[in-house]
Amino acid sequence: HLSSRLVADLVATADRQQAIVNESTNAEVMLQTAQIAGRDLRISQTTRQIDAHLAELEKVAAQARERIAALKALTTSDKTQRDFSSVSELILVYANALREIGAKQTEILGLFKKLDESEAVWLRSFNQVVNSAEFGEMPNTTMIESLVNEANSAFKDARTATWRYFVLTEKSQVARINGSADQAFEKLGYALRDVKDPKVVERMEKLRAQVPEFIAVLKATTDAIDAQNRLQSTQATPAESAARLQLEVIIASATDLSNEATRDAIAGAARADRFRFGAGTIMALLFLGIALFASRAIGRPIRRICGVLMQLAGGNTDVRIPYTSRGDEVGDTARAAGVFKDSLLRMAQIEAQQNETEAKVRAERKAEMDRLADTFEETI
């Protein structure tokens, strides 16, 4: 006959495996929160935003390490211990990669500031050329002005293409950046061949000299963007995916073991000596009730929250987060899922703002090209 002590041991095993499921799910939520912090890092537009996201990342990484330590304390299996150590190492790799991505974001923002400064210097020099009295008195002013305007448009186009490459990572923009910058230099060269006034030549040479400096900053910017993309694709994403996959395997295994231990406890209680109605049998049934309660009160809500997280990851931000009012670990997990949902909504808002800005840039460029075309037609 199976003693009440053995039933109690089986119930304790089921509880321990269920606790592993809960803690692993919480670690998975931490990973998703870190993923949001990583996305926020890459769309940050100020160093203050970067610092805030890095601070959030450090907090999440510390919480994830605590979860893994708690998981290792719950298991006695050498293999599971190694699995948790592997997850811990992957989370560390992921967090370090995100820190480097944040550093690159700071570098990229600094380079864009330099591009803005170069563009401001270019604009001043451009206005000094086309608004000077000597420029207006040249016999071929119309032709030279058309070439200078084309150079100005190409210069701005290189700047716009760099921003588009940063936001959308469109490989075609690299050729556009290089082509537009070369075109600006080339158009000014054509214009200089037909300019005779020494003062105009001096101003145009000064304008033209800014193009190579601008190209150097453009190249440094695209190199930094490429380095950030490599960090994401070769370090951050693989580490995050591997950690998530390993946690899913651990959760599935722990769930199976918990269910098996619960079934064994039920079977043991059923086979117990029906003539022994003493304290041992009563305690066995009590433990069994606790196991069933844990499975219903904790296991099912956790699995439901996991389903909600999958819907959020799939883009359904209208889904309702259940159990947020609970004061136990289920409530903690639900509230973490709520933070994940809020971050997704914030990302959607930022992306919408970026799309609006991109549309505005395209409209302004089209208007500028139309103006240049009208000017050219009038001169003809």
SESE-103070 format. One record per residue (C-alpha): x, y, z; residue in three letters; residue number from 0. Coordinates in nm, 3 decimals. Each point is the difference from the previous one (the first is absolute). Layout:
<nodes>
X; Y; Z; ala; NUM
...
</nodes>
This chain:
<nodes>
0.000; 0.000; 0.000; his; 0
0.111; 0.355; -0.076; leu; 1
0.050; 0.194; 0.317; ser; 2
-0.127; 0.352; 0.059; ser; 3
0.365; 0.112; 0.017; arg; 4
0.059; -0.115; -0.357; leu; 5
-0.313; 0.178; -0.117; val; 6
0.120; 0.314; 0.178; ala; 7
0.337; -0.031; -0.176; asp; 8
-0.172; -0.029; -0.338; leu; 9
-0.213; 0.306; 0.077; val; 10
0.314; 0.191; 0.103; ala; 11
0.165; -0.101; -0.330; thr; 12
-0.303; 0.124; -0.192; ala; 13
0.007; 0.329; 0.191; asp; 14
0.371; 0.042; -0.067; arg; 15
-0.041; -0.061; -0.371; gln; 16
-0.293; 0.243; -0.009; gln; 17
0.219; 0.260; 0.172; ala; 18
0.263; -0.056; -0.271; ile; 19
-0.270; 0.063; -0.263; val; 20
-0.103; 0.323; 0.175; asn; 21
0.355; 0.132; 0.044; glu; 22
0.095; -0.096; -0.358; ser; 23
-0.305; 0.185; -0.130; thr; 24
0.101; 0.305; 0.203; asn; 25
0.353; -0.021; -0.147; ala; 26
-0.159; -0.017; -0.346; glu; 27
-0.196; 0.316; 0.078; val; 28
0.328; 0.166; 0.105; met; 29
0.148; -0.093; -0.338; leu; 30
-0.293; 0.155; -0.182; gln; 31
0.035; 0.316; 0.209; thr; 32
0.371; 0.013; -0.087; ala; 33
-0.091; -0.042; -0.366; gln; 34
-0.226; 0.306; 0.023; ile; 35
0.281; 0.195; 0.170; ala; 36
0.229; -0.099; -0.288; gly; 37
-0.250; 0.124; -0.258; arg; 38
-0.045; 0.324; 0.192; asp; 39
0.378; 0.044; 0.006; leu; 40
0.019; -0.014; -0.379; arg; 41
-0.270; 0.262; -0.050; ile; 42
0.122; 0.235; 0.273; ser; 43
0.054; 0.354; -0.125; gln; 44
0.182; 0.148; 0.300; thr; 45
0.275; -0.116; 0.234; thr; 46
-0.243; 0.044; 0.290; arg; 47
-0.234; -0.255; -0.156; gln; 48
0.293; -0.237; -0.056; ile; 49
0.110; 0.032; 0.364; asp; 50
-0.356; -0.066; 0.119; ala; 51
-0.034; -0.314; -0.214; his; 52
0.343; -0.126; 0.109; leu; 53
-0.100; 0.048; 0.364; ala; 54
-0.319; -0.197; -0.066; glu; 55
0.207; -0.269; -0.170; leu; 56
0.233; -0.031; 0.300; glu; 57
-0.302; -0.039; 0.227; lys; 58
-0.153; -0.269; -0.221; val; 59
0.332; -0.186; -0.029; ala; 60
0.036; -0.002; 0.381; ala; 61
-0.355; -0.133; 0.039; gln; 62
0.065; -0.269; -0.260; ala; 63
0.315; -0.112; 0.186; arg; 64
-0.203; -0.021; 0.322; glu; 65
-0.259; -0.216; -0.176; arg; 66
0.269; -0.235; -0.133; ile; 67
0.161; -0.027; 0.346; ala; 68
-0.341; -0.088; 0.146; ala; 69
-0.049; -0.262; -0.271; leu; 70
0.338; -0.161; 0.067; lys; 71
-0.090; -0.024; 0.369; ala; 72
-0.321; -0.186; -0.089; leu; 73
0.160; -0.283; -0.198; thr; 74
0.230; -0.285; 0.098; thr; 75
0.054; -0.133; -0.353; ser; 76
0.351; 0.058; -0.138; asp; 77
-0.136; 0.038; -0.352; lys; 78
-0.259; 0.259; 0.103; thr; 79
0.266; 0.184; 0.199; gln; 80
0.214; 0.014; -0.315; arg; 81
-0.300; 0.118; -0.201; asp; 82
-0.063; 0.286; 0.242; phe; 83
0.371; 0.093; -0.003; ser; 84
-0.016; 0.009; -0.380; ser; 85
-0.308; 0.225; 0.011; val; 86
0.177; 0.229; 0.248; ser; 87
0.303; 0.028; -0.232; glu; 88
-0.224; 0.072; -0.302; leu; 89
-0.182; 0.274; 0.191; ile; 90
0.338; 0.151; 0.091; leu; 91
0.109; -0.007; -0.367; val; 92
-0.333; 0.156; -0.100; tyr; 93
0.026; 0.278; 0.260; ala; 94
0.361; 0.078; -0.098; asn; 95
-0.097; 0.017; -0.368; ala; 96
-0.282; 0.242; 0.081; leu; 97
0.242; 0.217; 0.197; arg; 98
0.229; 0.016; -0.303; glu; 99
-0.300; 0.082; -0.219; ile; 100
-0.080; 0.286; 0.238; gly; 101
0.358; 0.128; -0.027; ala; 102
-0.023; -0.013; -0.380; lys; 103
-0.329; 0.190; 0.016; gln; 104
0.176; 0.276; 0.195; thr; 105
0.276; 0.005; -0.263; glu; 106
-0.253; 0.013; -0.284; ile; 107
-0.191; 0.289; 0.158; leu; 108
0.330; 0.187; 0.039; gly; 109
0.079; -0.055; -0.367; leu; 110
-0.344; 0.123; -0.104; phe; 111
0.068; 0.313; 0.204; lys; 112
0.319; 0.048; -0.202; lys; 113
-0.202; -0.048; -0.319; leu; 114
-0.241; 0.270; 0.116; asp; 115
0.291; 0.232; 0.070; glu; 116
0.154; -0.073; -0.342; ser; 117
-0.335; 0.065; -0.164; glu; 118
-0.030; 0.335; 0.180; ala; 119
0.350; 0.104; -0.116; val; 120
-0.086; -0.113; -0.354; trp; 121
-0.321; 0.203; 0.000; leu; 122
0.180; 0.315; 0.113; arg; 123
0.268; -0.044; -0.266; ser; 124
-0.265; -0.077; -0.263; phe; 125
-0.187; 0.321; 0.082; asn; 126
0.322; 0.199; -0.008; gln; 127
0.060; -0.125; -0.354; val; 128
-0.344; 0.049; -0.157; val; 129
-0.089; 0.321; 0.185; asn; 130
0.323; 0.187; -0.070; ser; 131
-0.002; 0.302; -0.232; ala; 132
0.285; -0.146; -0.207; glu; 133
-0.197; -0.319; -0.061; phe; 134
-0.305; 0.191; -0.123; gly; 135
0.209; 0.214; -0.238; glu; 136
0.156; -0.294; -0.186; met; 137
-0.112; -0.031; -0.365; pro; 138
-0.073; -0.373; 0.044; asn; 139
-0.165; 0.026; 0.342; thr; 140
-0.306; -0.206; -0.099; thr; 141
0.202; -0.301; -0.113; met; 142
0.238; 0.014; 0.299; ile; 143
-0.288; 0.043; 0.245; glu; 144
-0.172; -0.308; -0.143; ser; 145
0.315; -0.210; 0.056; leu; 146
0.048; 0.137; 0.352; val; 147
-0.365; -0.074; 0.085; asn; 148
0.041; -0.354; -0.127; glu; 149
0.306; -0.040; 0.223; ala; 150
-0.200; 0.133; 0.295; asn; 151
-0.284; -0.243; -0.069; ser; 152
0.243; -0.294; -0.028; ala; 153
0.167; 0.101; 0.328; phe; 154
-0.334; -0.003; 0.181; lys; 155
-0.096; -0.327; -0.166; asp; 156
0.313; -0.168; 0.142; ala; 157
-0.100; 0.118; 0.349; arg; 158
-0.358; -0.127; -0.044; thr; 159
0.121; -0.338; -0.130; ala; 160
0.226; -0.039; 0.305; thr; 161
-0.294; 0.054; 0.235; trp; 162
-0.213; -0.243; -0.200; arg; 163
0.276; -0.260; 0.018; tyr; 164
0.018; 0.046; 0.376; phe; 165
-0.375; -0.032; 0.054; val; 166
-0.091; -0.266; -0.260; leu; 167
0.337; -0.173; -0.069; thr; 168
-0.065; 0.009; -0.375; glu; 169
0.319; -0.117; -0.173; lys; 170
-0.091; 0.198; -0.312; ser; 171
0.048; 0.321; 0.199; gln; 172
0.378; -0.055; 0.022; val; 173
0.035; 0.039; -0.377; ala; 174
-0.232; 0.300; 0.014; arg; 175
0.214; 0.161; 0.273; ile; 176
0.324; -0.045; -0.195; asn; 177
-0.155; 0.095; -0.332; gly; 178
-0.162; 0.317; 0.132; ser; 179
0.319; 0.117; 0.175; ala; 180
0.208; -0.063; -0.313; asp; 181
-0.259; 0.182; -0.207; gln; 182
0.019; 0.308; 0.224; ala; 183
0.379; 0.010; -0.041; phe; 184
-0.026; -0.058; -0.375; glu; 185
-0.265; 0.268; -0.065; lys; 186
0.208; 0.262; 0.181; leu; 187
0.300; -0.105; -0.211; gly; 188
-0.201; 0.059; -0.318; tyr; 189
-0.111; 0.338; 0.126; ala; 190
0.353; 0.108; 0.093; leu; 191
0.126; -0.060; -0.354; arg; 192
-0.220; 0.280; -0.129; asp; 193
0.046; 0.249; 0.285; val; 194
0.252; 0.280; -0.063; lys; 195
-0.059; 0.238; 0.289; asp; 196
0.273; -0.072; 0.263; pro; 197
-0.225; 0.077; 0.299; lys; 198
-0.269; -0.237; -0.124; val; 199
0.265; -0.264; -0.071; val; 200
0.133; 0.036; 0.355; glu; 201
-0.345; -0.041; 0.155; arg; 202
-0.085; -0.296; -0.221; met; 203
0.330; -0.170; 0.078; glu; 204
-0.076; 0.044; 0.368; lys; 205
-0.344; -0.154; -0.056; leu; 206
0.144; -0.288; -0.200; arg; 207
0.267; -0.071; 0.265; ala; 208
-0.277; -0.083; 0.249; gln; 209
-0.120; -0.296; -0.204; val; 210
0.295; -0.237; 0.076; pro; 211
-0.028; 0.084; 0.371; glu; 212
-0.372; -0.071; -0.018; phe; 213
0.068; -0.331; -0.180; ile; 214
0.243; -0.104; 0.276; ala; 215
-0.266; 0.055; 0.266; val; 216
-0.257; -0.182; -0.215; leu; 217
0.231; -0.302; -0.026; lys; 218
0.067; 0.001; 0.376; ala; 219
-0.377; 0.011; 0.057; thr; 220
-0.081; -0.291; -0.232; thr; 221
0.290; -0.201; 0.148; asp; 222
-0.139; 0.054; 0.351; ala; 223
-0.349; -0.101; -0.117; ile; 224
0.142; -0.315; -0.163; asp; 225
0.191; -0.086; 0.320; ala; 226
-0.319; 0.042; 0.204; gln; 227
-0.192; -0.223; -0.241; asn; 228
0.272; -0.267; 0.025; arg; 229
-0.019; 0.009; 0.380; leu; 230
-0.374; -0.058; -0.025; gln; 231
0.015; -0.278; -0.261; ser; 232
0.310; -0.191; 0.119; thr; 233
-0.016; 0.041; 0.378; gln; 234
-0.323; 0.141; 0.145; ala; 235
-0.259; -0.185; -0.208; thr; 236
0.170; -0.346; 0.010; pro; 237
0.058; 0.020; 0.378; ala; 238
-0.358; 0.113; 0.069; glu; 239
-0.148; -0.268; -0.230; ser; 240
0.216; -0.277; 0.150; ala; 241
-0.085; 0.101; 0.358; ala; 242
-0.370; 0.017; -0.082; arg; 243
0.007; -0.342; -0.171; leu; 244
0.183; -0.159; 0.292; gln; 245
-0.247; 0.148; 0.248; leu; 246
-0.290; -0.137; -0.207; glu; 247
0.158; -0.347; 0.011; val; 248
0.050; 0.028; 0.376; ile; 249
-0.362; 0.115; 0.050; ile; 250
-0.134; -0.287; -0.211; ala; 251
0.215; -0.256; 0.185; ser; 252
-0.091; 0.136; 0.345; ala; 253
-0.370; 0.004; -0.092; thr; 254
0.017; -0.366; -0.110; asp; 255
0.182; -0.098; 0.320; leu; 256
-0.251; 0.191; 0.213; ser; 257
-0.293; -0.169; -0.172; asn; 258
0.168; -0.340; 0.031; glu; 259
0.067; 0.047; 0.372; ala; 260
-0.358; 0.113; 0.054; thr; 261
-0.135; -0.306; -0.185; arg; 262
0.229; -0.227; 0.203; asp; 263
-0.126; 0.160; 0.321; ala; 264
-0.361; -0.054; -0.107; ile; 265
0.073; -0.360; -0.096; ala; 266
0.186; -0.057; 0.328; gly; 267
-0.286; 0.139; 0.202; ala; 268
-0.243; -0.223; -0.192; ala; 269
0.211; -0.309; 0.072; arg; 270
0.044; 0.085; 0.367; ala; 271
-0.138; -0.245; 0.247; asp; 272
-0.373; 0.074; 0.017; arg; 273
-0.007; -0.135; 0.354; phe; 274
0.250; 0.254; 0.128; arg; 275
-0.203; 0.305; 0.081; phe; 276
0.260; 0.141; 0.233; gly; 277
0.192; 0.324; -0.012; ala; 278
0.229; -0.122; -0.277; gly; 279
-0.283; -0.036; -0.254; thr; 280
-0.157; 0.329; 0.105; ile; 281
0.331; 0.182; -0.047; met; 282
0.051; -0.165; -0.338; ala; 283
-0.338; 0.124; -0.120; leu; 284
0.075; 0.344; 0.139; leu; 285
0.327; 0.016; -0.192; phe; 286
-0.180; -0.120; -0.310; leu; 287
-0.252; 0.279; 0.036; gly; 288
0.284; 0.251; 0.030; ile; 289
0.161; -0.133; -0.318; ala; 290
-0.325; 0.022; -0.194; leu; 291
-0.061; 0.349; 0.136; phe; 292
0.351; 0.113; -0.109; ala; 293
-0.056; -0.143; -0.345; ser; 294
-0.331; 0.186; -0.038; arg; 295
0.077; 0.321; 0.192; ala; 296
0.354; 0.057; -0.132; ile; 297
0.080; -0.228; -0.294; gly; 298
-0.304; 0.085; -0.211; arg; 299
0.019; 0.378; 0.053; pro; 300
0.372; -0.005; -0.088; ile; 301
-0.073; -0.192; -0.320; arg; 302
-0.279; 0.245; -0.083; arg; 303
0.238; 0.293; 0.048; ile; 304
0.249; -0.174; -0.229; cys; 305
-0.276; -0.015; -0.263; gly; 306
-0.059; 0.373; 0.044; val; 307
0.375; 0.066; -0.044; leu; 308
-0.003; -0.199; -0.325; met; 309
-0.289; 0.214; -0.126; gln; 310
0.189; 0.317; 0.095; leu; 311
0.313; -0.126; -0.176; ala; 312
-0.218; -0.062; -0.305; gly; 313
-0.107; 0.365; -0.004; gly; 314
-0.342; -0.025; 0.169; asn; 315
0.020; 0.290; 0.248; thr; 316
-0.377; -0.003; 0.059; asp; 317
0.022; -0.316; 0.209; val; 318
-0.098; 0.041; 0.369; arg; 319
0.255; -0.092; 0.269; ile; 320
-0.169; -0.224; 0.265; pro; 321
0.090; -0.041; 0.369; tyr; 322
0.170; 0.342; 0.041; thr; 323
-0.180; 0.057; 0.331; ser; 324
0.135; -0.317; 0.160; arg; 325
0.259; 0.049; 0.274; gly; 326
0.197; -0.321; -0.063; asp; 327
0.259; -0.107; -0.259; glu; 328
-0.278; -0.039; -0.261; val; 329
-0.085; 0.367; 0.051; gly; 330
0.370; 0.093; -0.033; asp; 331
0.022; -0.185; -0.331; thr; 332
-0.324; 0.160; -0.123; ala; 333
0.123; 0.348; 0.087; arg; 334
0.330; -0.071; -0.179; ala; 335
-0.206; -0.097; -0.305; ala; 336
-0.180; 0.334; 0.037; gly; 337
0.334; 0.180; -0.013; val; 338
0.082; -0.197; -0.315; phe; 339
-0.331; 0.108; -0.156; lys; 340
0.058; 0.366; 0.094; asp; 341
0.345; -0.013; -0.159; ser; 342
-0.146; -0.142; -0.321; leu; 343
-0.257; 0.280; -0.010; leu; 344
0.276; 0.257; 0.059; arg; 345
0.206; -0.150; -0.284; met; 346
-0.298; 0.016; -0.236; ala; 347
-0.047; 0.368; 0.085; gln; 348
0.368; 0.077; -0.062; ile; 349
-0.004; -0.188; -0.331; glu; 350
-0.307; 0.195; -0.107; ala; 351
0.178; 0.326; 0.082; gln; 352
0.303; -0.113; -0.200; gln; 353
-0.218; -0.090; -0.299; asn; 354
-0.160; 0.343; 0.022; glu; 355
0.342; 0.166; 0.006; thr; 356
0.115; -0.206; -0.299; glu; 357
-0.311; 0.096; -0.195; ala; 358
0.061; 0.366; 0.080; lys; 359
0.361; -0.026; -0.122; val; 360
-0.116; -0.161; -0.325; arg; 361
-0.260; 0.273; -0.052; ala; 362
0.255; 0.275; 0.063; glu; 363
0.245; -0.160; -0.242; arg; 364
-0.267; -0.032; -0.269; lys; 365
-0.095; 0.364; 0.049; ala; 366
0.368; 0.101; -0.030; glu; 367
0.044; -0.204; -0.319; met; 368
-0.319; 0.152; -0.148; asp; 369
0.128; 0.347; 0.085; arg; 370
0.333; -0.070; -0.167; leu; 371
-0.175; -0.141; -0.306; ala; 372
-0.220; 0.311; -0.026; asp; 373
0.306; 0.223; 0.038; thr; 374
0.184; -0.191; -0.270; phe; 375
-0.297; 0.023; -0.239; glu; 376
-0.027; 0.374; 0.061; glu; 377
0.366; 0.050; -0.082; thr; 378
-0.045; -0.191; -0.326; ile; 379
</nodes>
